Amino acid sequence: MSEQIDKTHVRSKKEMVRHGLVIGLPIILGYLPVAITFGVVSSQAGLTLGQIGAMSVFVYAGASQFMGVNMIAVGAGAIEVIIATFVLNFRHFVMSLSFMNQLREHSLIRQLPLALTLTDETFAVASMHTEDGKEKNGIYFYTILFLSAYAVWVLGSLLGGILGEVLPERLSDSMGIALYALFIGLLIPSVKQELRVGMIAIVAMLVNLLCSPFMSTGWSVVMGTIAGGLSGIYFLKEDEHT
Amino acid sequence: MIYLIIAGMAIATIIPRIIPAAIIHKMNFRPWVHRALQAIPFAALGALIFPGILSVYEDQPFFGLMGGLVAIVLSFIGLHLIFIVVGAIASVYIMSLTF
């Protein structure tokens, strides 16, 4: 969405909230089928609705939740599940560090709700819209973006837990591409503007690919992200002024 | 027991998310660290897309690859994100019906 932003007009809080919802729509579309599937899978694995809800509210991490339910179903120990979750989610440390650096001038109180609801998707969308975030009421844009995704995740997983298979299996399988399409749709416009950005992403992809035979998915994504970030020290050298 | 595991998982996901918020005000980064942090979103996008996209559809890495190509083409045309997502879903759905 490349709507012209009138530089003289500072958008009101209400406008920013609406803008956040519009920009967040693709995340909502991507989360809904995944959340419903999580609810279905978990209730089939024997979790109660309360446990499904608690997991989505307090853990709020798609891949970790699926993995956790799987491990619980096969009778893995608590420590194993918790360590695996930490490994899988450590990438959020790197992302949160980048995003909180972006939000430097905001107070901890305003940063915390965003840090707590940071996911791959909310981080990626927010980072591609830092112009909106830098506006006077930008924090409202970020907050509604993050909270709407959170709400859909929680409600969707409860819906799946209550209703069982709501979506035909073939359709929910096909919707697995949604979040990848979201990531691609976020990346390509930046690559079109700045080829160097594409180089950073390619470094991350290759390092992730190279590492993946030797370590868990969680660590190889972390390695790829860090390697790509470090390559930015070189690739982003010329735009010191931004 | 399950609630205990959930509590542990919650702590394991919350810690990496909030530590940066807690420490960022005390940190002053050199310019090269800022550049690395600015590159992280693009790096993360790359690492999240590939090779994960190949495992979108069970035993059919080709479906994910083609769905990704559709998304790339639609992004290049400049479509809104929502249509890129819908277009990629449709392409994978059609492939799952055909192959």
Contacts between the chains, C-beta under 8 A, distances in Angstrom:
chain1	res1	chain2	res2	distance
A	1	B	80	5.8
A	1	B	81	7.4
A	2	B	78	7.9
A	25	B	81	7.9
A	25	B	82	5.7
A	26	B	81	4.4
A	26	B	82	5.2
A	26	B	84	7.8
A	26	B	85	5.1
A	29	B	82	6.6
A	29	B	85	5.8
A	29	B	86	7.6
A	30	B	85	6.3
A	47	B	2	6.7
A	51	B	2	5.3
A	51	B	3	6.8
A	51	B	6	6.7
A	54	B	3	6.7
A	54	B	6	5.3
A	55	B	6	5.2
A	55	B	9	7.3
A	58	B	6	6.3
A	58	B	7	7.4
A	58	B	9	7.7
A	58	B	10	3.9
A	59	B	6	6.5
A	59	B	9	4.7
A	59	B	10	5.3
A	59	B	13	5.4
A	60	B	13	6.9
A	61	B	13	4.8
A	64	B	9	6.5
A	64	B	12	7.9
A	64	B	13	6.3
A	65	B	9	7.9
A	68	B	5	6.9
A	68	B	6	7.9
A	68	B	9	5.6
A	72	B	2	6.3
A	72	B	5	6.4
A	78	B	1	7.3
A	78	B	4	5.9
A	78	B	5	4.8
A	78	B	8	5.9
A	79	B	8	7.9
A	81	B	5	5.3
A	81	B	8	7.1
A	81	B	9	6.5
A	82	B	5	7.0
A	82	B	8	3.8
A	82	B	9	5.9
A	82	B	11	7.6
A	82	B	12	5.2
A	83	B	12	7.6
A	85	B	8	7.7
A	85	B	9	4.6
A	85	B	12	4.3
A	85	B	13	6.3
A	86	B	12	4.0
A	86	B	13	7.9
A	86	B	15	7.6
A	86	B	16	7.5
A	89	B	12	6.5
A	89	B	13	4.8
A	89	B	16	5.7
A	89	B	17	8.0
A	90	B	16	5.4
A	91	B	16	7.8
A	91	B	44	7.1
A	91	B	47	7.9
A	92	B	13	7.3
A	92	B	16	4.6
A	92	B	17	5.1
A	93	B	16	3.6
A	93	B	17	7.5
A	93	B	19	6.5
A	93	B	20	6.6
A	94	B	40	6.0
A	94	B	44	7.3
A	95	B	40	6.6
A	95	B	41	7.8
A	95	B	44	5.8
A	96	B	16	6.7
A	96	B	17	5.2
A	96	B	18	7.5
A	96	B	19	7.5
A	96	B	20	4.1
A	96	B	21	6.9
A	97	B	20	4.1
A	97	B	24	7.5
A	97	B	37	6.6
A	97	B	40	7.6
A	98	B	37	4.6
A	98	B	38	7.4
A	98	B	40	3.8
A	98	B	41	6.4
A	99	B	20	7.7
A	100	B	20	4.3
A	100	B	21	5.0
A	100	B	24	4.4
A	101	B	20	7.8
A	101	B	24	6.1
A	101	B	29	7.1
A	101	B	34	7.2
A	101	B	37	4.9
A	103	B	24	7.9
A	104	B	24	6.3
A	104	B	25	7.6
A	108	B	21	6.2
A	108	B	22	7.2
A	108	B	25	7.2
A	111	B	21	4.3
A	111	B	24	7.7
A	112	B	18	6.8
A	112	B	21	5.9
A	114	B	21	7.9
A	115	B	17	5.0
A	115	B	18	4.8
A	115	B	20	6.8
A	115	B	21	4.1
A	116	B	14	6.7
A	116	B	17	5.9
A	116	B	18	6.4
A	118	B	17	5.3
A	120	B	44	7.0
A	120	B	48	5.6
A	123	B	41	7.1
A	123	B	44	7.0
A	124	B	41	6.3
A	124	B	44	6.7
A	124	B	45	5.8
A	124	B	48	7.6
A	127	B	40	8.0
A	127	B	41	3.5
A	128	B	41	7.0
A	170	B	93	7.0
A	170	B	96	5.6
A	170	B	97	7.5
A	171	B	93	6.5
A	173	B	57	6.1
A	173	B	58	7.4
A	173	B	96	6.7
A	174	B	57	7.5
A	174	B	89	5.5
A	174	B	92	4.3
A	174	B	93	3.9
A	174	B	96	5.7
A	175	B	89	5.4
A	176	B	56	4.5
A	176	B	57	6.6
A	176	B	92	7.6
A	177	B	53	7.6
A	177	B	56	5.0
A	177	B	57	7.9
A	177	B	63	7.7
A	177	B	64	6.5
A	177	B	67	4.1
A	177	B	68	7.6
A	177	B	71	7.7
A	177	B	88	4.8
A	177	B	89	5.9
A	177	B	91	7.8
A	177	B	92	4.7
A	178	B	85	5.2
A	178	B	88	7.0
A	178	B	89	5.7
A	180	B	48	7.9
A	180	B	49	5.9
A	180	B	52	7.1
A	180	B	53	4.6
A	180	B	56	6.5
A	180	B	64	7.1
A	180	B	67	7.1
A	180	B	68	6.2
A	180	B	71	7.1
A	180	B	88	7.3
A	181	B	67	6.8
A	181	B	68	7.6
A	181	B	70	7.9
A	181	B	71	4.1
A	181	B	84	5.4
A	181	B	85	4.6
A	181	B	87	7.5
A	181	B	88	3.5
A	181	B	89	7.2
A	182	B	81	6.7
A	182	B	84	7.7
A	182	B	85	5.7
A	183	B	45	5.1
A	183	B	48	5.4
A	183	B	49	5.0
A	184	B	49	6.2
A	184	B	68	6.1
A	184	B	71	4.1
A	184	B	72	5.8
A	184	B	75	6.1
A	184	B	84	7.1
A	184	B	88	7.8
A	185	B	71	6.1
A	185	B	74	7.4
A	185	B	75	5.0
A	185	B	81	4.5
A	185	B	84	3.9
A	185	B	85	6.8
A	186	B	45	6.2
A	186	B	81	7.2
A	187	B	42	6.8
A	187	B	45	4.5
A	187	B	46	7.3
A	187	B	49	7.2
A	187	B	75	7.9
A	188	B	72	6.2
A	188	B	75	3.5
A	188	B	76	6.2
A	189	B	75	6.6
A	189	B	78	7.7
A	190	B	42	6.6
A	192	B	76	7.2
A	197	B	42	4.9
A	198	B	42	8.0
A	200	B	39	5.0
A	200	B	42	4.5
A	200	B	43	5.4
A	200	B	46	6.9
A	201	B	42	5.1
A	201	B	43	6.6
A	201	B	45	5.7
A	201	B	46	3.1
A	201	B	49	7.6
A	202	B	46	6.4
A	203	B	43	7.1
A	203	B	46	7.2
A	204	B	42	7.6
A	204	B	43	4.1
A	204	B	44	7.2
A	204	B	45	7.8
A	204	B	46	3.5
A	204	B	47	4.2
A	205	B	46	4.5
A	205	B	47	6.6
A	205	B	49	6.8
A	205	B	50	4.1
A	205	B	51	7.5
A	207	B	47	7.6
A	208	B	46	7.5
A	208	B	47	4.5
A	208	B	50	6.8
A	208	B	51	6.8
A	209	B	50	6.8
A	209	B	51	5.3
A	212	B	51	6.5
A	217	B	52	7.7
A	220	B	47	7.9
A	221	B	47	4.9
A	221	B	48	6.7
A	224	B	43	7.0
A	224	B	46	6.8
A	224	B	47	3.4
A	225	B	40	6.4
A	225	B	43	4.8
A	225	B	44	4.8
A	225	B	47	4.8
A	226	B	43	7.6
A	227	B	43	7.2
A	228	B	39	6.4
A	228	B	40	7.5
A	228	B	42	6.7
A	228	B	43	2.4
A	228	B	44	7.5
A	228	B	46	5.6
A	228	B	47	6.5
A	229	B	36	4.6
A	229	B	37	7.0
A	229	B	39	4.8
A	229	B	40	4.4
A	229	B	43	4.7
A	230	B	36	5.7
A	230	B	39	7.9
A	231	B	39	6.8
A	231	B	43	7.4
A	232	B	35	5.3
A	232	B	36	5.4
A	232	B	38	6.4
A	232	B	39	2.2
A	232	B	40	7.5
A	232	B	42	7.4
A	232	B	43	6.9
A	233	B	32	4.9
A	233	B	35	5.1
A	233	B	36	5.2
A	233	B	39	7.5
A	235	B	39	6.8
A	236	B	35	4.5
A	236	B	38	6.1
A	236	B	39	5.8
A	237	B	35	7.1
A	240	B	31	6.8
